[in-house]
Amino acid sequence: SITSPTFGIMNRYEGATSPLFHYDVYNKSYGEFMAMGLMETFEERGWHLVEWGEEEFGQLLHLHGYSFATLTLSLEGEDRIVEVTYA
Protein backbone atom coordinates (compact mmCIF):
# COMPACT_ATOMS: atom_id res chain seq x y z
CA SER A 1 0.00 0.00 0.00
CA ILE A 2 1.41 3.39 -1.05
CA THR A 3 0.41 6.60 0.70
CA SER A 4 1.30 10.21 0.01
CA PRO A 5 4.30 11.38 2.05
CA THR A 6 2.79 14.85 2.56
CA PHE A 7 4.17 15.31 6.06
CA GLY A 8 7.17 12.99 5.74
CA ILE A 9 8.36 14.52 2.43
CA MET A 10 9.62 11.12 1.16
CA ASN A 11 8.56 7.49 1.53
CA ARG A 12 10.66 4.55 0.35
CA TYR A 13 9.07 1.24 -0.63
CA GLU A 14 10.96 -1.98 -1.36
CA GLY A 15 9.90 -3.54 -4.64
CA ALA A 16 10.56 -6.96 -6.15
CA THR A 17 13.37 -5.64 -8.38
CA SER A 18 14.13 -2.12 -7.17
CA PRO A 19 12.94 0.39 -4.57
CA LEU A 20 10.35 3.11 -5.19
CA PHE A 21 10.99 6.58 -3.78
CA HIS A 22 7.87 8.77 -3.50
CA TYR A 23 8.48 12.46 -2.76
CA ASP A 24 5.83 15.07 -2.01
CA VAL A 25 7.46 18.46 -2.48
CA TYR A 26 4.46 20.14 -4.08
CA ASN A 27 4.53 22.98 -1.54
CA LYS A 28 8.33 23.24 -1.38
CA SER A 29 10.55 25.57 -3.36
CA TYR A 30 13.67 24.56 -5.26
CA GLY A 31 15.80 26.02 -2.44
CA GLU A 32 13.91 24.07 0.23
CA PHE A 33 14.33 20.83 -1.73
CA MET A 34 18.06 21.37 -2.01
CA ALA A 35 18.38 22.40 1.65
CA MET A 36 16.69 19.16 2.74
CA GLY A 37 19.40 17.16 0.91
CA LEU A 38 16.87 15.22 -1.17
CA MET A 39 18.80 15.61 -4.41
CA GLU A 40 21.33 13.09 -3.09
CA THR A 41 18.65 10.38 -2.89
CA PHE A 42 18.32 10.56 -6.69
CA GLU A 43 21.70 8.82 -6.86
CA GLU A 44 20.13 5.69 -5.38
CA ARG A 45 19.01 3.02 -7.84
CA GLY A 46 15.23 2.74 -8.16
CA TRP A 47 12.13 4.55 -9.34
CA HIS A 48 11.72 8.14 -8.15
CA LEU A 49 8.20 9.59 -8.23
CA VAL A 50 8.01 13.29 -7.35
CA GLU A 51 4.97 15.48 -6.77
CA TRP A 52 6.11 19.05 -7.39
CA GLY A 53 4.50 22.39 -8.12
CA GLU A 54 7.29 24.65 -9.40
CA GLU A 55 8.65 24.39 -12.95
CA GLU A 56 12.12 25.01 -11.53
CA PHE A 57 12.17 21.39 -10.38
CA GLY A 58 12.16 20.09 -13.94
CA GLN A 59 14.96 22.53 -14.79
CA LEU A 60 16.91 21.22 -11.78
CA LEU A 61 16.58 17.64 -13.02
CA HIS A 62 17.81 18.63 -16.49
CA LEU A 63 20.72 20.54 -14.97
CA HIS A 64 21.82 17.39 -13.15
CA GLY A 65 21.47 15.24 -16.29
CA TYR A 66 18.27 13.38 -15.38
CA SER A 67 15.63 12.52 -17.93
CA PHE A 68 12.06 12.27 -16.69
CA ALA A 69 8.42 12.05 -17.62
CA THR A 70 5.76 14.44 -16.35
CA LEU A 71 2.28 13.14 -15.62
CA THR A 72 -0.48 15.74 -15.63
CA LEU A 73 -3.80 14.64 -14.11
CA SER A 74 -7.11 16.33 -14.90
CA LEU A 75 -10.80 15.56 -14.75
CA GLU A 76 -13.32 15.65 -17.58
CA GLY A 77 -16.69 14.98 -16.03
CA GLU A 78 -16.19 11.77 -14.09
CA ASP A 79 -13.19 10.65 -16.18
CA ARG A 80 -9.61 11.07 -15.01
CA ILE A 81 -7.29 12.13 -17.86
CA VAL A 82 -3.55 11.38 -17.62
CA GLU A 83 -1.16 13.20 -19.98
CA VAL A 84 2.44 11.94 -20.15
CA THR A 85 5.17 14.25 -21.42
CA TYR A 86 8.78 13.04 -21.72
CA ALA A 87 11.53 15.56 -21.08
Secondary structure, 3 states (H helix, E strand, C coil): CCCCCCCCCEEEECCCCCCEEEEEECCCCHHHHHHCCHHHHHHCCCEEEEEECCCHHHHHHHHCCCCCEEEEEEEECCEEEEEEEEC
